[in-house]
Amino acid sequence: MMQLTLPDGVTLVFGGSGGLGRAVAADFARAGGDVAICYRSKQSVAEATVAELRALGVRASAHQVDVRDETAVDRVIAEVIAEYGQIRTLVWGAGPVVDQITLADTAPDRYRQSIEVETLGMFTAVHAVLPHLREHGGGAVIHLGSAGDRWWPRLDGLSVLPKAANEALVRGIAKEEGRHNIRANSVLVGVVEAGMFLELKAAGVVDAAWEAEARRMVPMKRWGTAADIGAACVFLASEQAGYITGQQLSVSGGFGI
């Protein structure tokens, strides 16, 4: 079994109080890496997550930030650097639970909100951390994208469209920053039993008929887990993946192939 080795430095997880973000943070901690998580409003969840991470034997902290606020993002980056000395990996998993509606029924202001959080937010975070990564010999940027980038999922445009712009950003970082030993990759998330899927299911938006139809299109005939996503992120951040950049790793059970 291959043993993954994380480079020195903290992993910074935006969206670390969400279902997927918490799982990703935990997998980095299990791999022996320190973790700083960012959250917007779920303070109690963020604090509980930090306690769980510290129980795994690593340093961990939580930082409140609205990613739409450039000054606040700069402040958080500075806080994390001051506390840990070096950021080595940035994982972008921030984003709201979105309505499942057609594009025709999507009001422009609702779309603007998704763009401001997921797309402009990621750009702002990456822009703030790139000078630090350059100065310290490189690092990794990992985007939690959508398997819908490969095969359009009906009614999920508010999630897929903002993330599609981030896919272009990932490729741009890979091409422009590779000479600084900065890598960028995406983990394309399929239907996983965590995060937005569970919230939509609890709200009754996802019903048995939807699940049956979706499962029919997944060759592996099961939903993914948060651990599947976390394992992919840890791999892409590891020294063993040090020559992989500009790629999409689809963790979707074969959805869209």
PADRENMAR-151189 format. One line per field, with one value per residue (C-alpha): residue number from 0; x, y, z; residue in three letters. Coordinates in steps of 0.02 Angstrom, whole numbers, plus 50000, padded with zeros to 5 digits. Each point is the difference from the previous one (the first is absolute). Example, Ala and Ser with C-alpha at 12.3 -4.5 7.8 and 13.67 -1.06 7.14 Angstrom:
BEGIN
lumdren = (0 1);
px = (50615 50069);
py = (49775 50172);
pz = (50390 49967);
zapa = (ALA SER);
//
This chain:
BEGIN
lumdren = (0 1 2 3 4 5 6 7 8 9 10 11 12 13 14 15 16 17 18 19 20 21 22 23 24 25 26 27 28 29 30 31 32 33 34 35 36 37 38 39 40 41 42 43 44 45 46 47 48 49 50 51 52 53 54 55 56 57 58 59 60 61 62 63 64 65 66 67 68 69 70 71 72 73 74 75 76 77 78 79 80 81 82 83 84 85 86 87 88 89 90 91 92 93 94 95 96 97 98 99 100 101 102 103 104 105 106 107 108 109 110 111 112 113 114 115 116 117 118 119 120 121 122 123 124 125 126 127 128 129 130 131 132 133 134 135 136 137 138 139 140 141 142 143 144 145 146 147 148 149 150 151 152 153 154 155 156 157 158 159 160 161 162 163 164 165 166 167 168 169 170 171 172 173 174 175 176 177 178 179 180 181 182 183 184 185 186 187 188 189 190 191 192 193 194 195 196 197 198 199 200 201 202 203 204 205 206 207 208 209 210 211 212 213 214 215 216 217 218 219 220 221 222 223 224 225 226 227 228 229 230 231 232 233 234 235 236 237 238 239 240 241 242 243 244 245 246 247 248 249 250 251 252 253 254 255 256);
px = (50000 50072 50032 49959 50113 49937 50127 50034 49871 49818 49851 49874 49823 49870 49827 50071 49838 49900 49972 50132 50121 50000 50036 50141 50076 49992 50087 50143 50013 50003 50142 50096 49972 49953 49835 49923 49817 49902 49816 49873 49861 50007 50111 49946 50026 50171 50053 49942 50096 50158 49982 49981 50154 50106 49946 50085 50165 50024 49990 49835 49908 49841 49990 49840 49994 49878 50089 49913 50103 50176 50066 49933 50079 50168 49984 49967 50147 50112 49930 50033 50176 50037 49937 50076 50142 49958 49846 50035 49827 49841 49841 49850 49835 49897 49828 49816 49869 49915 49824 49966 49915 50015 50109 49843 49933 50164 49992 50159 50022 49997 50131 50102 50003 50071 50131 50052 50024 50067 50089 50055 50029 50121 50091 50019 50069 50121 50057 50038 50100 50100 50138 50027 50008 50126 50107 50002 50042 49828 49846 49833 49829 49856 49826 49848 49907 49849 49986 49871 50146 50009 49814 49867 49888 49823 49952 50174 50059 50024 50133 50080 50016 50102 50112 50028 50084 50109 50053 50071 50087 50080 50070 50063 50090 50078 50068 50058 50065 50079 50170 49980 49963 49817 49878 49811 49874 49814 49906 49835 49871 49858 49853 50075 49913 50055 49978 49873 49927 49949 49929 49896 49941 49949 49904 49904 50076 50081 49872 50004 49964 50146 50117 49947 50028 50168 50061 49956 50130 50138 50096 50054 49819 50034 50023 50171 50055 50083 50152 50014 50015 50122 50113 50008 50046 50137 50073 50004 50085 50129 50180 49955 49890 50136 49998 49810 49924 49858 49898 49825 49983 49819 49938 49828 49986 50015 49858 50021 50119);
py = (50000 50168 50117 50180 50136 50177 50141 50115 50137 50018 49955 50143 49940 50127 49933 49899 50001 49916 49814 49972 50129 49919 49830 50067 50088 49839 49900 50125 49986 49810 50015 50100 50175 50156 50076 50174 50009 50151 50023 50140 49973 49826 50045 49857 49873 50074 49992 49820 49958 50076 49896 49842 50043 50034 49833 49922 50071 50152 50187 50074 50166 50082 50170 50095 50085 50056 49955 50143 50121 50018 50086 49862 49865 50090 50009 49814 49954 50110 49921 49824 50041 50083 49847 49861 50082 49925 49958 49853 49952 50098 49900 50094 49925 50154 50023 50009 49865 50052 49987 49857 50096 50023 50136 50085 50013 50063 50185 50097 50061 49819 49954 50152 49939 49832 50083 50120 49861 49855 50082 50172 49926 49869 50126 50116 49861 49937 50177 50030 49840 49990 50122 49899 49835 50075 50065 49831 49887 49951 49909 49934 50072 49875 50043 49898 50008 49912 49840 50103 50081 49838 49963 50131 49954 50064 50142 50017 50150 50113 49880 49947 50169 50092 49848 49993 50170 49932 49856 50129 50087 49835 49975 50178 49981 49837 50080 50164 49943 49832 50083 50049 49819 50045 49867 50013 49860 49966 49861 49982 49951 49884 49953 49972 49965 50164 50187 50068 49831 49959 50175 49990 49827 50058 50145 49881 50072 49832 49860 49813 50021 50122 49882 49851 50095 50070 49832 49924 50115 49957 49845 49954 50001 50084 50175 50063 50047 50153 49891 49966 50187 50025 49861 50078 50170 49930 49907 50156 50098 49865 49992 49843 50108 50130 49993 50007 50169 50073 49842 49946 49847 49945 49916 49956 49812 50017 50126 50091 49878);
pz = (50000 49949 50146 49956 50065 50025 49980 50147 50028 50045 49892 49989 49966 49946 50038 50144 50100 49861 49985 49867 50069 50172 49925 49892 50150 50102 49864 49995 50189 49992 49875 50131 49932 50097 49943 50006 49952 49941 50033 49976 50127 50080 50147 50112 49861 49960 50183 50014 49842 50071 50158 49894 49898 50154 50071 49848 50061 49887 50020 49942 50003 49935 49915 49965 49830 49866 49839 49910 50105 49928 50156 50111 49891 50006 50190 50016 49889 50108 50160 49939 49943 50168 50094 49896 49906 49832 49897 49885 49936 49969 49981 49931 50055 50044 49928 50047 49985 49838 49933 49879 49860 49812 49928 49933 50177 50073 50038 49956 50179 50063 49871 50050 50180 49948 49891 50138 50128 49898 49854 50059 50173 49935 49891 50150 50110 49868 49959 50184 50025 49838 50053 50159 49905 49879 50141 50089 49855 49937 50056 49941 49961 50001 49940 50052 49835 49930 49898 49905 49911 49898 49983 50031 50147 49977 50121 50076 49900 50151 50060 49836 49913 50134 50020 49812 50008 50140 49888 49880 50146 50051 49825 49998 50166 49942 49841 50075 50169 49960 49984 50184 50048 50030 49943 49977 49977 50021 50084 49908 50130 49950 50110 50172 50164 50076 49982 49878 49951 50178 50028 49841 50049 50173 49922 49887 49841 49960 50001 49967 49815 49981 50092 49893 49838 50057 50063 49831 49920 50123 49942 50177 50058 50167 50064 50045 50175 50073 50032 49812 49971 50144 49938 49827 50073 50111 49851 49892 50139 50035 49945 49901 49886 49978 49809 49980 49959 49899 50015 50048 50111 49985 50160 49935 49988 49812 49979 49835 49914);
zapa = (MET MET GLN LEU THR LEU PRO ASP GLY VAL THR LEU VAL PHE GLY GLY SER GLY GLY LEU GLY ARG ALA VAL ALA ALA ASP PHE ALA ARG ALA GLY GLY ASP VAL ALA ILE CYS TYR ARG SER LYS GLN SER VAL ALA GLU ALA THR VAL ALA GLU LEU ARG ALA LEU GLY VAL ARG ALA SER ALA HIS GLN VAL ASP VAL ARG ASP GLU THR ALA VAL ASP ARG VAL ILE ALA GLU VAL ILE ALA GLU TYR GLY GLN ILE ARG THR LEU VAL TRP GLY ALA GLY PRO VAL VAL ASP GLN ILE THR LEU ALA ASP THR ALA PRO ASP ARG TYR ARG GLN SER ILE GLU VAL GLU THR LEU GLY MET PHE THR ALA VAL HIS ALA VAL LEU PRO HIS LEU ARG GLU HIS GLY GLY GLY ALA VAL ILE HIS LEU GLY SER ALA GLY ASP ARG TRP TRP PRO ARG LEU ASP GLY LEU SER VAL LEU PRO LYS ALA ALA ASN GLU ALA LEU VAL ARG GLY ILE ALA LYS GLU GLU GLY ARG HIS ASN ILE ARG ALA ASN SER VAL LEU VAL GLY VAL VAL GLU ALA GLY MET PHE LEU GLU LEU LYS ALA ALA GLY VAL VAL ASP ALA ALA TRP GLU ALA GLU ALA ARG ARG MET VAL PRO MET LYS ARG TRP GLY THR ALA ALA ASP ILE GLY ALA ALA CYS VAL PHE LEU ALA SER GLU GLN ALA GLY TYR ILE THR GLY GLN GLN LEU SER VAL SER GLY GLY PHE GLY ILE);
//
